[in-house]
Amino acid sequence: MSITTERLSSLIQRELAPIVNKAINNEKVGYINLTEVKVTKDLLVAKIYYTILSDDEKILELAENELNKANGQIRMELAKKIKNIRKIPELNFLYDEALAYGNHIDKLLKEIK
């Protein structure tokens, strides 16, 4: 990743966190934590990895649907915050399974003891 993509990723993550939680105001979903943002080299696509506190499949699906439904609004709000780039990247929201996997491993280790 070049300096440009690293800086843009960091900037998008910092600015996007409050925008996402304001746009997704659903009590069932709760707080959405953005864990990582990866921007492609051509700066056209940003992959946003997120987690939520629940591991219930229905709530995970609800969160994904809410994010996809509000994608245009979120991107427009991000464009208002970040004015020093020509085009705001397309936002792809992906659930980060690392936390859920870590919790699963932790649970298995506790069962073994």
LINBELDA-V805553 format. One record per pair of residues at least 24 apart in sequence whose C-alpha atoms are under 8 Angstrom apart, sorted by the first residue. I is the first residue (numbers start at 1). J is the second residue. If there is no record, write none. Layout:
{{I	J} {I	J}}
This chain:
{{1	41} {2	41} {5	38} {5	39} {5	40} {5	41} {5	43} {6	38} {6	39} {8	39} {9	37} {9	38} {9	39} {9	46} {10	37} {12	37} {12	78} {13	37} {13	48} {15	78} {15	81} {15	82} {16	74} {16	78} {19	74} {19	77} {19	78} {20	67} {20	74} {23	70} {23	73} {23	74} {24	66} {24	67} {24	70} {28	59} {29	54} {29	59} {29	60} {29	62} {29	63} {35	96} {39	89} {43	89} {44	87} {44	88} {44	89} {44	90} {45	89} {45	90} {45	91} {45	92} {46	89} {46	90} {46	91} {46	92} {47	91} {47	92} {47	93} {47	94} {48	91} {48	92} {48	93} {48	94} {49	93} {49	94} {49	95} {49	96} {50	93} {50	94} {50	95} {50	96} {51	95} {51	96} {51	97} {51	99} {55	100} {64	93} {64	94} {64	95} {67	93} {68	93}}
